[in-house]
Amino acid sequence: DQQVKQNSPSLSVQEGRISILNCDYTNSMFDYFLWYKKYPAEGPTFLISISSIKDKNEDGRFTVFLNKSAKHLSLHIVPSQPGDSAVYFCAAYNAGNNRKLIWGLGTSLAVNP
Amino acid sequence: DVKVTQSSRYLVKRTGEKVFLECVQDMDHENMFWYRQDPGLGLRLIYFSYDVKMKEKGDIPEGYSVSREKKERFSLILESASTNQTSMYLCASRSSGRIGGEQFFGPGTRLTVL
């Protein structure tokens, strides 16, 4: 059973516009959420994280929003650039077992020039 | 700068061969992880280790074993490779000291079993 769900396998946006990647979760014990970016034939790289005590975290063009009541988070990329084209993974830590990350299946983002 | 290295970027093996994948990190991290990534299946945890000589099964440990004799090195072993183990294998490490801290990944090994 997927505890972290990324319901859109793919997303296509125009360069310069906003990209919004969504993630839903089922476990209310999750206390940290992370976003990773992965290019083909490379390892994932960490982008941004958010603690469950916050509702927003921003780092340059990347902002993550957390809605705990809806068990939903989203990653906003503004403005989108062609180099942002990659697979984006949402992941979460369970407060009771913070050694393992629980991963979503990923969303493939294509930013078109 | 943080560094996780994996012994090979690409590997081709035959069915039944014993395969060793090596991972080394230079960050003095306590935790190390082995994942495999397959299209449409995301990252699936095979094994992880939270200390030297300590290991825990992940979600898909069958057909794999691991070894952690030194803090910086975590090996994944395929005792008898099979074609369904063709995949991208990713190693990661993480410090225990930071709650919610990120895992750092190596570049991956693309393993093909013929």
Interface residues (C-beta under 8 A of the other chain):
Chain A: P9 D31 Y32 L34 A41 E42 G43 P44 T45 F46 S49 S51 F89 Y93 N98 R99 K100 L101 W103 G104 L105 G106
Chain B: V4 R9 N31 G40 L41 G42 L43 R44 L45 F48 Y50 E56 G58 M88 L90 C91 A92 S96 I99 G100 E102 Q103 F104 F105 G106 P107 G108 R110
